[in-house]
């Protein structure tokens, strides 16, 4: 996917989260040699580290969420919490965007 399409998908995901009463803390957090966290949001005292995936349909979008990608996200989250000195409840979520549909899948690492 082109960077332009990725940016558009992330903007749609941010709007979706804000409509669902999430507070956006940070976007595109880059952890050296580990990876990137697309969106960091907070709701009801819980941090949500969100990976945005988009595609022509749901299956294409979600198939890009691989075990290797999840591993990088987990390491990036650990790094973020460490450098920001945050000790709080959190979860790793996926936001799947296809056509006009947006779906939030919470706790994808369970």
Order of alpha helices (4+ residues) and beta strands (2+ residues): alpha-beta-beta-beta-alpha-alpha-beta-beta
